[in-house]
Amino acid sequence: MSSLTEVLGPYGPYVLAGVTVLYVVYVYVNRKKFRSASMLAVSAIMAALVAVATTIIRIPTPATNGYINLGDTMVMFAAMVFGPVVGFFAGGVGSALGDIIGGYPGWAPITLVVKGLEGLVVGYLARRSDSTGNLVVAGVVGGAIMVLGYFLFEVYMYGLPAALTEVPGNTLQAVTGILVGTALAKAIKKRYPEIEDLI
């Protein structure tokens, strides 16, 4: 019997393309709220950064056929600087693109949801905040969503023992994301405060 990730593998790129089209339509429909061209450009750049961070270092986890990566650093950075909409797109689409590029296309739809929610929540909680405390809290909540999201899916797919083997790695990934993402967001906001006005 094929696992769900194997079944979803061929559909990952199509799901990603569909979500991207829906995102472009969403930004266009809300063009009075956002600067459409800037919003799309920033979203694309942040998604690309997330994809690169996701694929640059990959540590496979054999029990679930997944891997640990540095993508959360850029998910959190994008969400903390640009807010929930960019955080959702960069986190979900960028991370899913990283899965596809890195040879894990079956994980892309799951990653799209989990990392998209992570970016959305971090961006919402951290929106336009310069407080380190607020950014860290946002990162902790987002990191918890990521760890819990993958854990629940892995329990369903591979059982509790296999899912538990992923928790320490995903927790380390979340903590790294919080530390690096918060530090980068603080540095960029301090040095270039006008960056938040791009969208």
Secondary structure, DSSP 8 states (H G I E B T S, - for coil): ---HHHHHGGGHHHHHHHHHHHHHHHHHHTTTTS-HHHHHHHHHHHHHHHHHHHHHSEEEETTTTEEEESHHHHHHHHHHHH-HHHHHHIIIIIHHHHHHHTT-GGGHHHHHHHHHHHHHHHHHHHTT---HHHHHHHHHHHHHHHHHHHHHHHHHHH-HHHHHHHHHHHHHHHHHHHHHHHHHHHHHHHH-GGGGGG-
